């Protein structure tokens, strides 16, 4: 069974939607939610994650154990998500051998050339399709 790690911050809205859709598509998947804060963690846990943890060290540990890491693109950028992503978190995710399926958010001064403006739900669906493959 693949270990899918969902990482999010702020209110955890993207992570919550990812957990919900992954659970619908892969009901037996093992999903660990890791939040940069307790609100994000709690919302992802409520959405159906198997377990959850919060904070920098939780991201570091989860990234080492993951087969797939998903979340907003800011999880690989230090100081993203309004400063919630530390250098250590971003490095742990970037250095992980896991496949990364990232949501291309054109926010927080991160602009991704060539990415069409799509709704969050469309981006979530595209990410889930990649994970299900």
C-alpha atoms as one frame of an Amber mdcrd trajectory, in Angstrom:
protein
   0.000   0.000   0.000   1.367   3.403  -0.988   1.820   6.066   1.656   0.233
   9.289   0.466   1.233  12.370   2.423  -0.936  15.471   2.088   0.746  18.664
   3.304  -1.007  22.006   3.685  -1.028  25.136   5.793  -3.184  28.156   6.584
  -6.731  26.738   6.894  -5.948  23.457   5.171  -8.604  23.926   2.492  -6.562
  22.488  -0.375  -5.344  19.610   1.767  -8.874  18.920   2.966 -10.161  18.701
  -0.599  -7.236  16.496  -1.631  -7.796  14.091   1.257 -11.523  13.893   0.512
 -11.048  13.206  -3.219  -8.175  10.744  -2.727 -10.296   8.858  -0.168 -13.190
   8.724  -2.653 -10.983   7.432  -5.478  -8.733   5.177  -3.390 -10.775   4.122
  -0.337  -8.061   1.772   0.934  -5.180   4.232   0.527  -3.087   5.159   3.543
  -3.283   8.944   3.869  -1.254  10.935   6.384  -2.119  14.613   6.706   0.617
  16.977   7.808  -0.259  20.562   8.552   1.998  23.519   9.055  -0.466  24.507
  11.782  -3.109  22.732  13.870  -6.077  24.193  11.982  -4.841  22.788   8.675
  -4.071  19.440  10.303  -7.486  19.210  11.943  -9.359  19.996   8.746  -7.451
  17.346   6.789  -8.046  14.778   9.527 -11.784  15.544   9.478 -11.748  15.013
   5.692 -10.688  11.395   6.144  -6.932  11.134   6.652  -5.832   8.009   8.504
  -3.571   9.976  10.804  -2.240  13.466  11.131   0.593  15.490  12.585   1.583
  19.132  12.761   4.751  21.123  12.337   8.214  21.164  10.897   9.475  17.855
  12.261   6.263  16.107  11.191   6.891  17.265   7.606  10.502  16.063   7.763
   9.546  12.610   9.074   6.582  12.168   6.720   8.624  13.192   3.665  11.125
  10.414   4.412   8.361   7.804   4.583   6.205   8.943   1.665   5.609   7.278
  -1.658   3.564  10.270  -2.866   3.521  13.817  -1.485   0.774  16.194  -2.514
  -0.274  19.716  -1.620   0.026  23.265  -2.917   3.269  24.074  -4.745   4.293
  26.325  -1.880   5.284  23.286   0.184   8.575  23.239  -1.745   9.232  26.983
  -1.366  10.693  28.431   1.844   8.515  31.135   3.415   5.499  30.246   1.256
   1.950  29.944   2.594   2.324  33.322   4.314   5.572  32.231   5.940   4.351
  28.891   7.307   6.758  26.809   5.204  10.214  26.804   6.742  13.462  26.197
   4.864  13.685  22.799   6.576  10.157  21.813   5.470  10.714  22.871   1.865
  14.033  21.019   1.718  12.557  17.857   3.234   9.758  17.771   0.647  12.047
  18.681  -2.252  14.689  16.131  -1.254  12.206  13.323  -0.675  12.373  10.399
  -3.087   8.557  10.457  -3.161   6.644  11.408  -6.272   5.392  14.970  -5.792
   1.973  15.916  -7.127   1.708  19.642  -6.521  -1.194  22.017  -7.003   0.057
  24.952  -9.151  -1.216  27.951  -7.231  -0.375  31.341  -8.726  -0.249  32.981
  -5.304   2.325  34.074  -2.737   4.543  35.541  -5.459   4.943  32.162  -7.152
   3.872  32.417 -10.782   3.916  29.319 -12.952   4.234  30.107 -16.647   1.931
  28.164 -18.916  -0.539  27.171 -16.218  -4.023  28.162 -17.194  -6.284  29.795
 -14.665  -8.356  26.960 -13.284 -10.546  26.681 -10.245  -9.225  24.971  -7.136
 -11.614  22.067  -7.748 -10.256  21.584 -11.286  -6.692  21.618  -9.962  -7.627
  19.109  -7.236  -9.175  16.802  -9.829  -6.051  16.966 -11.993  -3.871  16.134
  -8.979  -6.061  13.218  -7.935  -5.906  11.799 -11.467  -2.101  11.808 -11.229
  -2.184  10.094  -7.832  -4.647   7.413  -8.955  -2.482   6.466 -11.938
